[in-house]
Amino acid sequence: MFDVVVVGSLNLDLVVSAERIPSPGETVTGTGYHEYPGGKGLNQAVAAARAGARVAMVGAVGDDGAGETLLAVLTDDGIDASDVVTVEGVPTGRASITVDAEAENSIVVVPGTNGHVSPAVALPNARVLLLQLEIPLPSVASVARRAADDGVLVVLNPAPAVALPDDLLAACSVVVPNEHEVELIGGVDAVLATGVGTVIVTRGAEGVSVHSRDARVDQPAFPVDPVDTTGAGDAFCGALGARLAAGDDVTDAVAFAAAAGALATTRHGAVPSLPRRSDIDAVLGPR
Ligand code: ADP
């Protein structure tokens, strides 16, 4: 039995820096190149593991070097990767990111094997199922329904946001959009009307609002000096899943997750910025 199972995406991010982003047909000389593990699924699995949960990741990689790199990232953080399948002949998901001197970027995402996660994918036993929308929607809906039928708490981070079928929402106990995504999925009231128990809206430096049928409770952000907000939402969702699996009520789990999100903004990158339990506890102070 795991605390958290994540069914979702794994990507290798290829980041090129250049003075400026080339126009169509143009070639410019770059100033740097780095590869980083990414994908919301992988990021949230790592965030949950660092927050103290026993985590399994379910997804797909290609039979290539990128796939091997991402599997190693999971196992380095103690995440069970036995249900990450290898798809022959399809590349591992990648994001090609060009960043200019002003830190503006342009991004091409190739879903690759993330588009091959099937509705019949394995679903290890866990207390919490954590989902995002970087794998096919029918697969997200299928695992959500199967987990809900087994009494698993289903937490959905609807990113990137699309209109969601009611039967997917009906299987979710908790939905965690950011302030932009919440509008794209129809707004808080419409989501609550489908039977979702709690909608948690993350609002960056403005903190978090927690909505249920009869109440709204606000969690202020923890004051930090942000250097890079990449990964804050993933840190939040992973930490939230870990604490809900540990039996925290929503209020306590949200406070812990907000501390994790704040810490993630104080370091560069996504995976390198995901905080560990001891750092999160230090921000929270005695409880
Ligand atoms: P996303 O990356 O999905 O847009 P947010 O930016 O809303 O997600 O970040 C998730 C959570 O992380 C926020 O609700 C907040 O608790 C925390 N957080 C994000 N940015 C900051 C910040 N600048 N200062 C403090 N906390 C932050």
Residues whose N, C-alpha, C, O or C-beta is under 5 A from the ligand:
A	BS01	ADP	N178 T202 R203 G204 A205 G207 V208 A221 F222 V224 P226 T229 A232 G233 F236 A258 G261 A262 T265
